[in-house]
Every structure is written in structure tokens, then in C-alpha cells.
């Protein structure tokens, strides 16, 4: 039987990436870097999980260091950029620029009514999660989730399965009793490495990813309820 849904955040619960992209570019300007990420570049950079990791990967790909920044100062600069970026993203959320994706809120309500456990397994930061879900679900949003695993508790980012294995341990459930909702190839790989059946809801930044191994690949969750998810979960177990 299906006992829990495990949810990714960015790109799965909400279309967050344009707000993140704008926040990164704002942060670059604030620290006087002449960097600017456009949508095609950011789409490629999303193959790297984690904001600080994304900044570092881009920096290394350039093969240079901004003038006056050397050695340990690189990590300090990455941290400063990320802090400014996080604050800018929070403001975008508070300004109502980020919304839950179609069908997400209905599914969260349905899970509560059905006593189905909900968990979050994401590589984003706790402050990003809180900003988004308090704004879109309400001040009691934490009560909706039995477990929250994020960048602060699972430092090894997707496609490493750490965040999903820790989520399962805290839920006290086997992978066969859970279903994951994800939006990216890295998320799918992480979930599958943890033995978790996974449904994908693509977005404009991930539609080109390879989703082989997913139970379903959907444009969003609109019109998708617990009966469909239970049926797909049952089919996955039957085929195993």
C-alpha cells in the first residue's frame, strides 16, 4: 500500500526557477561581477544541484577568477553571492511572483484528508522552503509534512540519493510504501537509487531531460488525484 508521498520543491511544487535566475543575476550585480545568466545558460547550469554548487561550477567553467579574489576568498565570495541571492528570492516569493504548480495544493489537501503522510526531500535551503510554503500554503505549512529533508540535513546533493534515504529513515517506511514526485533527471536518479518509484512533472527547464525509469511523465498535476497515484504505485510494485 501507498503510505507516503515524498515531494521535491523547486520545479515540482512550484515554478521557482525564473525567480531563482533573477535572484542570481541580482546577486552578481550586487558584488560587482559582470556575470549574467540567461535562460539557456541557466537551463544547463540546473544540471548541477544546489545554488552554491551552481555558482562554483560556473566559476570553474569560466577558467578565471575576478580581480582581487583568490584562494579561500573564493568560497567566501560564493557564500556572499548565495546569501544575497537567497534574500532576493525570498523577496520575490513575498511579492507573489512564485506560485504552486497546478494540482499541487489539491493533492496536499487530499493527502491530509486521507491520512497519507507527506514529506519533503529537496536540495534547496530551509529558508527557501519556508518562504515559499508559508506564502502559498499558510503559516501552519510545517504541520502538513511529517518529514522535511533539505540542503542543511543532506549535504550530498541529487543525484546522490542521500536526501531520499534519510527521508525514508525518518518516515520509518520502506521505499516500496512511498511515491516520489520530481521534476528533473537528477531528482529521478536520486529517487531511483533509493529504490523509490517516481512520477515526473516536467517544466520548461527540465522537459528535455532523460526520464527513463519514471512511472509517468506529466506536464503538471492538474486533474491528478490520489486514486491515480495509488494505481500507478500499485502497477510499479506489481511489475517489480
N, C-alpha and C positions, 0 to 999 in steps of 0.2 A: 504493500500500500504506500501511497504518497503521504509523507508526514511533514515535509518542509519544502518551501521554495527558497532558493538562495539567489539573491539578486546582485548583479553588478550595478554600478551607479552611473558613471559618465557614459553617455551614449545609449544606455539601456533604460534607466529610469527617466532620464531627461536628456533633451538635446542640449548639451552643455558646451560642445566643442567650439562653436563660434565665440561664445563668451570667454572661454579659456584663451583662444587665439588672440582676441582683442586685449585681454589682460596681459598676455606675454609681451605683445608689442608695446603696450603702455609701460611695462616694467623696463624694457630695453631703453626706451626714450628717457625714463627717469634716471637711469645710471649712465646716460650719455654714450650708449652703444649705438652704432649705426646699423644695427640688425633690424630686419623686418621680415617676418614670416608671412607669406601669402598662403592661400588655401592649398594649392598643390604641394608646396613645401611642408606645410603643417600636416597634411594627409600622410605624407611619407614619414614624418617625424613621429606620428602616432603609433608607428610600429615599435617604438621604444616606450615601454610603460613607465609612468612616473614623471612628474614635472621636472624635478631636478635632474633626473637621468636624461630627459629630453634636451634640456639646456646643455648638459655636458656633451651629449652625442653630437649636437650641432656644432658646439665649440670645437670639438676634436675634428669634425669633418671639414672645418674651415682651414685647419692647419696653421692657425696663427693665434696669437694672444693679443688682446687690446693693449695699447701702450700703457706701461706702468703697472701691469698686473702679471705677477709671476708666482710660481710655486704655490705655497699654501693660500696665497691671496685668491687663487682661482676658486677654491672651494668656498671661501668667504663671499666672493662675488656671486657665485651661483646661489648661495643661500640668501643673499640680499635681494637678488633678482626675483627669486621664488617668493620671498616674503611680500615684496611689492606686488607681484603678480597675484598672489592669494588675496590680498586686500582689495585689489581691483576687481577680481572675480566675485568676491563677496558683495561688493557694491552693486555689480551688475545683477546679481540674484535679488538683492533688496529692491532694486529698481524694477523688478518684474520682467527682466529680459530673458530669464530661463524658466521654462515650463516643463512639467511632467509630460512624457510622451503619451499618445493616445492609448487608452485602455489600462494604463498603469494604476491609476487611483482606484478604478473599479475593481481591479484584481486584488489590490491591497485590502479593500473593504470586504471583498468576498472571502479572502483568506481568514480574516478576523471572525467573520460570521460562521465560518466552517471549522474554526479551531485548528487551522493549518498554520504551523509555525512559519515565520518569515525571518530570514537572515540576510545580512549584507556582507558581501565579500568583494572588496574593491582595493585598488592600489592608490586611490586618492586619499587626501588628508582628512582627519577628523573634522577640521573647521569647514572644509568644503562640503562635507556631508551634512553637517549641522545647518549650515547656511541654506542649502538647497531644500532640505526636508522640513525644516521649521517654516520656511516661506511657503512651501507647496502643500504640506500635509497639516501643519499646525504645531502648536507648542508641545503637544503630547506625542510627537512623532516617535520618540525613542520607545514608547510603550508598545509600538506596533511590531518591534523587532526583538526576537529572542536573543540574537547574537549580532554583533557588529564587529567585523574584522576589516582593518584598513591599513594604510601605509605605516601607521605608528605601531601596529601589532604584528604585521607581516612584512618585514623589510625586503624580503626577496620578491621582486615584482613578477607579475604574469609575463611570460608563460610558465614561470615556476609555479608549481601547484601549492606552495606554502599556504597562501591565504585560504584556499579551499580545504586543505587538510585540517587547518586549525579551526575552521568553521565547523566541520564535521565533528571534530573532537569536542568542541564546546556545546554543540547541539546534542551530543551523545547518540548520534544516529549513524547507521551505515550509509554509504553512498547510494545504495540501491533504494533507500527510502526518501531520497531527495531529488529535486529537479532544479537545474540552474537556468537562469535567464541571462544571456550575454549578448554582446553586440560586435565583438571583434575576434579575429583569429587568435590573438594572444590569449584572450579570455577563454575561448573554446579549448585551446591546447591545455591551459592550466586546469580547467574543469575536467577534461577527459583524462589527464594524467592522475587526477584524484579519483577516477572511476565514476564520475558524475554524468548522468545523461543531461544533455544541454539543448535548449531551444534558443535560437538566434533571432534577434530583431535588428535588422540592419539599419544603418543610417547613411547619409551621403558621404561620410568619411570612411565607412567600412564596407560598402556594397561590393567592392572589388576583391575583398578577402576570400581566401580559400576556406570554405566552411564544411569540408568533408568530415563526416563523423557527427554532425549535428542531427538531432531528431527532426527538426523543422527549421527552415529559414523563412522568416516573415518580415514584412515591411514595418509592422508595429503590432501592438497587442489589441488593437481595436476589434471588438467582437469576439475576442478570445477569453473564455472563462475557465473556471476550474474543471468542468467536465471535459473540455478538450485537453487540458494539460494532464489530467488523470489518465485519459485514454492514451495519449502519446507516451506517457511514463509507463503504462502497462505494456504497450507494444514493445518498448525498449527492453523491459525486463523479460518479456516472452521470447524476444529474439536473442537474448544473451546466452 
